[in-house]
Amino acid sequence: MSEQSKHTALYTQHEAHSASFTDFGGWQMPLKYRSELEEHHTVRRAAGLFDLSHMGEVLVSGPQAAEFLDYALVSNLAIMAVGKAKYSLICNDEGGVIDDLITYRLAEDSFLVVPNASNAPAVAEELRLRAKGFDVAVEDQSEVTALVAVQGPRAEAVLLELARPEDAEAIRNLKYYAAVELELAGLPVLLARTGYTGEDGFEIFVGTNLAVRLWDAALQAGEAHGLRPCGLAARDSLRLEAGMPLYGHELGLDTNPFEAGLGPVVSTKKAADFVGRSVLEPLKAVEPSRRLVGLRAVGRRSARAGYDVVVDGARVGTVTSGLPSPTLGYPVALAYVDSAHAAVGTEVQVDLRGRPEPFTVVPTPFYRRQPSEPAP
């Protein structure tokens, strides 16, 4: 283990559940507790409990908070209602993606920006730099904030076990990409109906000093609903089935939003200038040279990140993520391919260590959840 590796407030809880750890963005995080396959199915069929406390939390507040975020991010944040959330990107001057993130509007003049773990310090610093000239405060609250997720068709039922009776209706009525402040297990939290698994679920922001109490209470309350702790391996296979990008794989400084299929996130209708606009706005009107596509294997062998996509022996792209889909029963992958070969139904090959294997371009997401039964 690296001397620089950081631990979340829940590290001892993971040890107690015999977690296998891995380094992720400089953090020692649970890779799995049992088998990643079992944990994957737990989330699809019941509910999984994830520690996401390695993610960043940056509070942006002040009279010009909305105006500032419209400049700092590519989306229109000023029009977002209080209590809502928006998926967005922070790009550099060249239009490259520094990070993808979710922003929650807590009040008219207060927003919580949540970057990915490996990018959290860089995003916080970039926001501070971009804040010059705006009447706004940028405060990195990552050290004092823990983040726990409950994901799966039984997630709402688990949350209702933890909630006060007077908050039950607020939980049931909470829409996707919305958030509310309430109490769970007697603890003050920000509860958001967001996630990274393709299932219904919640992400819960709580003070770092309260994280253990929330985690233990969730495990106890969720036991009757099949809730189990789950690690990053299952999180990765779940998000890939759901066609969700992972920074460092599908997104990066060498990627622009349009080739990643995230063009709708870029708001060129807003009047405000934003970082990267001069590059991104012209790109909105032209066909990108490459596109991020879904691939389904014809056979049983899986594509992996970095493998070449070929057509008639010529390289036309690169796999960014790939694995055998536990839910669907066949291998799937995401890949950047030349736009000429990006249409659904196009037949390509992936060079699996010198052996070309047939794949077909398919729509994403690969998996869509079915509406779950209402919680009792």
Stockholm file with secondary structure:
# STOCKHOLM 1.0

chainA/1-376         MSEQSKHTALYTQHEAHSASFTDFGGWQMPLKYRSELEEHHTVRRAAGLFDLSHMGEVLVSGPQAAEFLDYALVSNLAIMAVGKAKYSLICNDEGGVIDDLITYRLAEDSFLVVPNASNAPAVAEELRLRAKGFDVAVEDQSEVTALVAVQGPRAEAVLLELARPEDAEAIRNLKYYAAVELELAGLPVLLARTGYTGEDGFEIFVGTNLAVRLWDAALQAGEAHGLRPCGLAARDSLRLEAGMPLYGHELGLDTNPFEAGLGPVVSTKKAADFVGRSVLEPLKAVEPSRRLVGLRAVGRRSARAGYDVVVDGARVGTVTSGLPSPTLGYPVALAYVDSAHAAVGTEVQVDLRGRPEPFTVVPTPFYRRQPSEPAP
#=GR chainA/1-376 SS CCTTCBCCTTHHHHHHTTCEEEEETTEEEEEESSCHHHHHHHHHHSEEEEECTTSCCEEEESTTHHHHHHHHSSSCCTTCCTTBEEEEEEECTTSCEEEEEEEEEEETTEEEEECCGGGHHHHHHHHHHHTTTSSCEEEECGGGEEEEEEESTTHHHHHHHHBCGGGHHHHHTCCTTBEEEEEETTEEEEEECCCSSSSSEEEEEEEGGGHHHHHHHHHHHHGGGTEEECCHHHHHHHHHHTTCCCBTTTBSTTCCTTTTTCGGGCCSSSSSCCTTHHHHHHHTTSCCSEEEEEEEESSSCCCCTTCEEEETTEEEEEEEEEEECTTTSSEEEEEEEEGGGCSTTCEEEEEETTEEEEEEEECSCSCCCCCCCCCC
#=GC SS_cons         CCTTCBCCTTHHHHHHTTCEEEEETTEEEEEESSCHHHHHHHHHHSEEEEECTTSCCEEEESTTHHHHHHHHSSSCCTTCCTTBEEEEEEECTTSCEEEEEEEEEEETTEEEEECCGGGHHHHHHHHHHHTTTSSCEEEECGGGEEEEEEESTTHHHHHHHHBCGGGHHHHHTCCTTBEEEEEETTEEEEEECCCSSSSSEEEEEEEGGGHHHHHHHHHHHHGGGTEEECCHHHHHHHHHHTTCCCBTTTBSTTCCTTTTTCGGGCCSSSSSCCTTHHHHHHHTTSCCSEEEEEEEESSSCCCCTTCEEEETTEEEEEEEEEEECTTTSSEEEEEEEEGGGCSTTCEEEEEETTEEEEEEEECSCSCCCCCCCCCC
//
